[in-house]
C-alpha cells in the first residue's frame, strides 16, 4: 500500500549537518506552508511545554536504506539489531520523530529546542505532547540504547 504525505512545513535554522550528538541546545523554527495553513493551525500549541515533530530524513538515498539488522552507529561493541529496534535515519520510510520543547509560536512559525532535524527538513506533522500518551509503567531498554543517548541531547 502506498500513501502520499505532503510536508506541512519545513525546518528553518538550527543545524545544517546531521551530526549524531549534542542536539539538546539546538534551536530551530518550523515554518508552516502558507499556501495550506493559516496561523490558527497553531492556536493553543504555545500552551504545551513540548511538541512531537514528525519529519522526513529527505537526504537519505535509496542506497542508504536499511531493511534488516545493523550495529547502531556501526559500533562493533554493540549488538546487531533490526532497523525497527533502533531510531537511525536510514529507515525504510525515512520518518523521524522527535519530542521538542516549545519555545514560541508566532503566526505560522513554531520555534522549538532539541529538534534533531536539520535546516530544510520537511515536517509532515506536529502533535502536542500530552502526559496521557507518555509510556505507562517502566520503560525498559538494552544497555547500548542508554549509551547511545548519553551525549545525544
KAJOZI-V426993 format. One record per pair of residues at least 4 apart in sequence whose ideal C-beta (glycine too) atoms are under 7 Angstrom apart, sorted by the first residue. I is the first residue (numbers start at 0). J is the second residue. D is the distance in Angstrom with one decimal. If there is no record, write none. Layout:
BEGIN
[[I & J & D] [I & J & D]]
END
This chain:
BEGIN
[[4 & 123 & 5.2] [6 & 32 & 6.9] [6 & 121 & 3.7] [6 & 122 & 6.1] [6 & 123 & 5.9] [7 & 31 & 5.8] [7 & 32 & 6.3] [7 & 36 & 7.0] [7 & 122 & 5.7] [7 & 123 & 6.3] [7 & 124 & 6.5] [7 & 125 & 6.9] [8 & 29 & 5.2] [8 & 30 & 5.1] [8 & 31 & 4.1] [8 & 32 & 5.5] [8 & 122 & 4.9] [9 & 30 & 6.0] [9 & 119 & 6.1] [9 & 120 & 6.6] [9 & 121 & 5.8] [9 & 122 & 6.3] [10 & 27 & 5.2] [10 & 29 & 5.9] [10 & 54 & 7.0] [10 & 114 & 6.7] [10 & 116 & 5.0] [10 & 117 & 6.7] [10 & 118 & 5.9] [10 & 119 & 6.5] [10 & 120 & 4.3] [10 & 122 & 6.3] [11 & 27 & 6.6] [11 & 28 & 4.6] [11 & 30 & 5.3] [11 & 118 & 6.4] [12 & 26 & 7.0] [12 & 27 & 4.8] [12 & 28 & 5.4] [12 & 118 & 6.0] [13 & 25 & 4.9] [13 & 26 & 6.2] [13 & 27 & 3.1] [13 & 114 & 6.3] [13 & 117 & 6.7] [13 & 118 & 5.9] [14 & 18 & 6.9] [14 & 25 & 5.7] [14 & 117 & 5.1] [14 & 118 & 6.7] [15 & 117 & 5.7] [15 & 118 & 4.7] [16 & 117 & 6.5] [17 & 88 & 6.8] [17 & 117 & 5.5] [19 & 72 & 6.7] [20 & 150 & 4.3] [20 & 151 & 5.5] [21 & 150 & 6.6] [22 & 113 & 6.0] [22 & 115 & 4.3] [22 & 151 & 6.2] [22 & 152 & 5.9] [23 & 113 & 5.4] [23 & 152 & 3.7] [25 & 112 & 7.0] [25 & 113 & 6.5] [25 & 114 & 6.4] [26 & 102 & 6.7] [26 & 110 & 6.7] [26 & 112 & 5.1] [27 & 111 & 6.1] [27 & 114 & 5.1] [28 & 108 & 5.2] [28 & 109 & 6.8] [28 & 110 & 5.1] [29 & 52 & 6.7] [29 & 109 & 4.5] [29 & 111 & 6.6] [29 & 122 & 5.3] [29 & 125 & 6.8] [30 & 107 & 6.2] [30 & 108 & 5.3] [31 & 36 & 4.5] [31 & 40 & 6.1] [31 & 107 & 4.2] [32 & 36 & 6.1] [33 & 107 & 5.8] [36 & 40 & 4.2] [36 & 107 & 6.1] [38 & 106 & 4.6] [38 & 107 & 5.6] [41 & 104 & 5.0] [41 & 107 & 7.0] [41 & 109 & 6.1] [44 & 50 & 6.4] [44 & 101 & 6.4] [44 & 104 & 5.3] [44 & 109 & 6.6] [44 & 127 & 6.1] [45 & 101 & 6.4] [45 & 103 & 7.0] [45 & 104 & 4.2] [47 & 101 & 5.7] [47 & 127 & 4.2] [47 & 128 & 6.3] [48 & 100 & 6.6] [48 & 101 & 6.2] [49 & 98 & 5.5] [49 & 99 & 6.4] [49 & 100 & 5.7] [49 & 101 & 6.2] [49 & 128 & 3.9] [50 & 99 & 5.8] [50 & 101 & 5.3] [50 & 109 & 7.0] [50 & 111 & 6.6] [50 & 125 & 5.6] [50 & 126 & 6.6] [50 & 127 & 5.6] [50 & 128 & 6.3] [51 & 96 & 6.2] [51 & 98 & 5.3] [51 & 126 & 4.4] [51 & 128 & 5.7] [52 & 97 & 5.1] [52 & 99 & 5.8] [52 & 111 & 6.9] [52 & 114 & 5.8] [52 & 122 & 6.0] [52 & 125 & 5.9] [53 & 94 & 6.4] [53 & 96 & 5.4] [53 & 123 & 5.1] [53 & 124 & 4.0] [54 & 95 & 4.9] [54 & 116 & 4.7] [54 & 120 & 5.1] [54 & 121 & 6.4] [54 & 122 & 4.9] [54 & 123 & 6.4] [55 & 93 & 5.4] [55 & 94 & 6.3] [55 & 120 & 6.8] [55 & 121 & 4.7] [55 & 123 & 6.1] [56 & 88 & 4.3] [56 & 93 & 4.3] [56 & 95 & 5.6] [57 & 93 & 7.0] [57 & 120 & 6.4] [57 & 121 & 5.6] [59 & 63 & 4.9] [59 & 64 & 6.8] [59 & 88 & 5.8] [59 & 89 & 5.9] [59 & 93 & 5.3] [63 & 89 & 5.1] [64 & 89 & 5.8] [64 & 91 & 5.9] [65 & 69 & 5.4] [65 & 82 & 4.8] [65 & 89 & 4.5] [66 & 82 & 6.3] [66 & 91 & 5.7] [67 & 81 & 6.8] [67 & 82 & 6.8] [68 & 79 & 4.5] [68 & 80 & 5.9] [68 & 81 & 4.9] [69 & 79 & 6.6] [70 & 74 & 5.6] [70 & 75 & 6.5] [70 & 77 & 5.2] [70 & 78 & 7.0] [70 & 79 & 5.8] [71 & 77 & 5.3] [71 & 80 & 6.6] [71 & 85 & 5.2] [71 & 87 & 6.6] [71 & 143 & 6.3] [71 & 147 & 5.9] [72 & 147 & 6.9] [77 & 143 & 4.3] [78 & 143 & 6.6] [80 & 84 & 4.3] [80 & 85 & 5.4] [82 & 87 & 6.9] [82 & 90 & 6.0] [82 & 91 & 6.9] [88 & 95 & 6.5] [90 & 94 & 6.4] [95 & 116 & 6.2] [97 & 114 & 5.4] [97 & 115 & 5.1] [97 & 116 & 6.7] [98 & 128 & 5.8] [99 & 111 & 3.8] [99 & 112 & 6.2] [99 & 113 & 4.8] [99 & 114 & 4.6] [100 & 111 & 6.4] [100 & 112 & 4.4] [100 & 113 & 5.6] [101 & 111 & 6.2] [102 & 110 & 4.2] [102 & 111 & 6.0] [102 & 112 & 5.5] [103 & 110 & 4.3] [104 & 109 & 5.5] [109 & 125 & 6.6] [113 & 152 & 6.5] [116 & 120 & 4.0] [134 & 138 & 5.2] [140 & 144 & 4.1] [140 & 145 & 6.2] [142 & 146 & 6.3] [143 & 147 & 6.3] [144 & 148 & 6.8] [147 & 151 & 6.6]]
END
